[in-house]
């Protein structure tokens, strides 16, 4: 009888989630200091602390419910993307999406941003492109894009909440672009 062993199959995914959890616990224990330091501020600046926030806001979460909501989607989607695109490419995609989201948020919105929701939307959109061949756009991608991005546009316009619908939209658009660019390398 063969033995079953647990494998560390998605190091980027697991490390990303561990950093998110550490930041969320740290924020809880410091009564908000961690998010104050590592969140994305609503300003454009070359100040190193502000620049850092353009990248590190993805680790911060408002509370444990926010953390778990993002963590579940990331656990479902990110290992598949890590296997398809490779760990180093996925790290680049995560930080490119974080930076683009942070910069655009600072340019267009008067509020800061925390959370990995933009990365979640990047993963959702990219997952619909995993079987894409060169020169093709899968119909499922179009449906996913319309459903997820369309919902975010509608919620952003008509729902008063503390959710960064803008960040979701930017994350999804980043996923579409990065999925097509990086998918081309692997599929043709």
Helices and strands as residue ranges (DSSP letters): H 11-29, H 33-38, H 48-56, H 64-85, H 87-108, H 117-127, H 139-158, H 165-187
